Amino acid sequence: MLCAAEWSITMKKLCAVLACLALSVSMSACGKNSDVPDVSELEKIAPDQLVTVEAVSKITGVDMEVDENGVTTDGNASSVTYVSDEPYAGDPVTIRIEQFSESLTATQVWNDYENSRIYRGDMEFIEGIGEDCYIAYPYINVYDRGCYIRISAGSGDDDDQRELLETLASIAAGEVERVIPIETYEAATSNVIK
């Protein structure tokens, strides 16, 4: 039979072992859930995938092609510019995307989007495109599912220009939503451990 002192030491050891076991189990639960998508496995969306050259040609009514630089990368964003193969046939169209990833959170992308808007007193909100959208000519800006999309298509600011920008932005947001389902986006962004 154990004396009181030995019993106390044995119970303390048992409690310490149980506490370690409980901590280990809780730490495992905080780790990666196999049902949660891995951010590194999300498809990186190229700007020429958002709105294809064929779509731009059809919408503008001008035969367009990717300019000589192709898809370019600037920091966390990539862009493509479509130009007419005939001089003066139409304005260039530029599609730019910044997408959340392992190294860039959706919050950081939202902050980039929001910071661009703050300085534009001439901006106008647009309903029905992405999670948030505004026009500040010559650009239309869309935030959707952790992506910041910026599109320009010339320098006008009339109704035709607005319609063109809204059409291009709707196509781009639709592609983001096709590639990144809302459930995947929400799960990946709420469970990223940095």
C-alpha positions as MATLAB code, in Angstrom:
seq = 'MLCAAEWSITMKKLCAVLACLALSVSMSACGKNSDVPDVSELEKIAPDQLVTVEAVSKITGVDMEVDENGVTTDGNASSVTYVSDEPYAGDPVTIRIEQFSESLTATQVWNDYENSRIYRGDMEFIEGIGEDCYIAYPYINVYDRGCYIRISAGSGDDDDQRELLETLASIAAGEVERVIPIETYEAATSNVIK';
ca = [
       0.000    0.000    0.000;
       1.238    3.509   -0.909;
       1.721    6.087    1.766;
       0.096    9.514    1.358;
       3.280   11.128   -0.001;
       3.837    8.379   -2.594;
       0.153    8.478   -3.535;
       0.379   12.251   -4.051;
       3.463   11.915   -6.304;
       1.839    9.104   -8.305;
      -1.325   11.166   -8.805;
       0.720   14.213   -9.875;
       2.560   12.092  -12.451;
      -0.718   10.639  -13.689;
      -2.235   14.125  -13.947;
       0.833   15.380  -15.839;
       0.607   12.470  -18.295;
      -3.130   13.062  -18.795;
      -2.555   16.805  -19.274;
       0.109   16.087  -21.915;
      -2.210   13.652  -23.639;
      -5.068   16.181  -23.612;
      -2.753   18.878  -24.956;
      -1.521   16.568  -27.698;
      -5.075   15.718  -28.761;
      -6.140   19.375  -28.771;
      -3.061   20.386  -30.774;
      -3.867   17.687  -33.323;
      -7.397   19.024  -33.624;
      -5.999   22.480  -34.395;
      -3.829   21.124  -37.173;
      -4.752   20.588  -40.758;
      -8.190   19.132  -41.320;
      -8.237   16.786  -44.292;
     -11.659   18.167  -45.264;
     -10.261   21.697  -45.533;
      -8.724   22.554  -48.910;
      -5.016   23.261  -48.927;
      -4.437   26.848  -50.110;
      -1.374   25.667  -52.043;
      -3.661   23.434  -54.107;
      -5.930   26.278  -55.252;
      -5.567   26.968  -58.949;
      -3.658   30.142  -59.740;
      -5.881   32.079  -62.126;
      -4.086   33.701  -65.053;
      -5.432   37.051  -66.281;
      -5.897   35.699  -69.800;
      -8.069   32.965  -68.274;
     -10.366   35.534  -66.607;
     -11.374   37.059  -69.927;
      -9.979   35.370  -73.016;
      -8.762   37.173  -76.109;
     -11.666   35.604  -78.012;
     -14.181   37.031  -75.541;
     -12.588   40.490  -75.669;
     -12.629   40.424  -79.483;
     -16.300   39.454  -79.506;
     -17.314   42.070  -76.929;
     -15.366   44.938  -78.487;
     -16.077   43.945  -82.089;
     -12.357   44.327  -82.840;
      -9.898   41.526  -83.592;
      -7.598   41.523  -80.591;
      -4.425   39.662  -79.706;
      -2.186   39.414  -76.653;
       0.416   42.171  -76.774;
       4.077   41.287  -77.214;
       4.718   41.126  -73.449;
       2.208   38.316  -72.899;
       1.201   37.702  -69.288;
       3.359   39.773  -66.957;
       3.839   39.642  -63.199;
       4.267   42.655  -60.941;
       4.634   41.752  -57.278;
       1.594   39.692  -56.275;
      -0.419   40.535  -59.385;
      -0.328   39.354  -62.972;
      -1.792   41.080  -66.003;
      -2.352   40.758  -69.694;
      -3.032   43.412  -72.300;
      -4.990   42.752  -75.472;
      -4.360   45.007  -78.453;
      -5.769   45.318  -81.938;
      -3.628   44.023  -84.752;
      -4.753   47.060  -86.785;
      -3.580   50.529  -85.748;
      -6.363   52.735  -84.305;
      -8.938   49.932  -84.573;
      -9.630   49.840  -80.840;
      -8.317   50.655  -77.388;
      -6.167   48.137  -75.525;
      -7.869   46.063  -72.830;
      -5.864   45.195  -69.713;
      -6.912   42.522  -67.229;
      -5.054   42.362  -63.892;
      -5.548   39.907  -61.015;
      -4.139   39.634  -57.525;
      -5.156   36.334  -55.869;
      -4.847   35.104  -52.296;
      -2.368   32.284  -51.785;
      -0.151   30.690  -49.149;
       1.912   33.856  -48.956;
      -0.852   36.436  -49.500;
      -4.006   36.305  -47.404;
      -7.449   37.293  -48.642;
      -7.351   40.094  -46.061;
      -4.190   41.495  -47.644;
      -5.805   41.336  -51.084;
      -8.926   43.083  -49.722;
      -6.706   45.798  -48.180;
      -5.020   46.398  -51.557;
      -8.457   46.670  -53.176;
      -9.801   48.955  -50.458;
      -6.687   51.165  -50.423;
      -7.064   51.752  -54.163;
     -10.670   52.819  -53.640;
     -10.073   55.150  -50.693;
      -8.143   57.642  -52.811;
     -10.730   57.814  -55.574;
     -13.395   60.371  -54.724;
     -14.825   59.937  -58.223;
     -15.557   56.231  -57.792;
     -19.026   54.698  -58.089;
     -20.154   51.396  -56.558;
     -21.534   48.769  -58.933;
     -24.065   46.205  -57.732;
     -24.167   42.568  -58.815;
     -20.545   41.957  -59.780;
     -18.399   39.969  -57.337;
     -18.482   40.634  -53.608;
     -17.625   44.308  -54.085;
     -17.195   46.363  -57.242;
     -16.618   49.978  -58.227;
     -15.769   52.024  -61.284;
     -13.169   54.771  -61.096;
     -12.444   55.543  -64.738;
     -10.566   54.257  -66.604;
     -10.815   51.149  -64.385;
     -13.434   48.819  -63.044;
     -12.320   47.118  -59.842;
     -13.764   43.889  -58.443;
     -13.114   41.999  -55.218;
     -14.365   38.421  -55.315;
     -13.338   35.288  -53.394;
      -9.951   36.573  -52.342;
      -9.123   38.067  -55.747;
      -8.712   41.702  -56.764;
      -9.496   42.182  -60.455;
      -8.761   45.463  -62.225;
      -9.777   46.033  -65.841;
      -9.224   48.956  -68.199;
     -10.471   49.257  -71.752;
      -9.601   52.704  -73.031;
     -10.028   56.079  -71.393;
     -13.669   56.976  -72.002;
     -16.239   57.540  -69.291;
     -19.534   57.427  -71.171;
     -22.351   54.860  -71.000;
     -20.776   52.668  -73.706;
     -17.483   52.560  -71.778;
     -19.325   51.731  -68.572;
     -21.227   48.902  -70.263;
     -18.002   47.513  -71.738;
     -16.223   47.560  -68.359;
     -19.184   45.993  -66.555;
     -19.439   43.224  -69.170;
     -15.733   42.404  -68.899;
     -15.864   42.510  -65.078;
     -18.903   40.191  -64.999;
     -17.078   37.634  -67.121;
     -13.946   37.879  -64.955;
     -15.884   37.511  -61.680;
     -17.780   34.559  -63.142;
     -14.492   32.826  -63.941;
     -13.178   33.444  -60.408;
     -16.382   31.957  -58.999;
     -16.092   28.958  -61.335;
     -12.493   28.233  -60.348;
     -12.821   28.994  -56.620;
     -16.108   27.653  -55.225;
     -17.383   29.664  -52.256;
     -17.074   26.685  -49.889;
     -13.436   26.188  -50.834;
     -12.665   29.889  -50.453;
     -14.365   30.171  -47.054;
     -12.763   26.982  -45.704;
      -9.301   27.824  -46.982;
      -9.318   31.405  -45.757;
     -10.782   30.645  -42.329;
      -8.380   27.787  -41.618;
      -5.067   29.179  -42.766;
      -2.537   28.998  -39.943;
       0.303   31.442  -40.360;
];
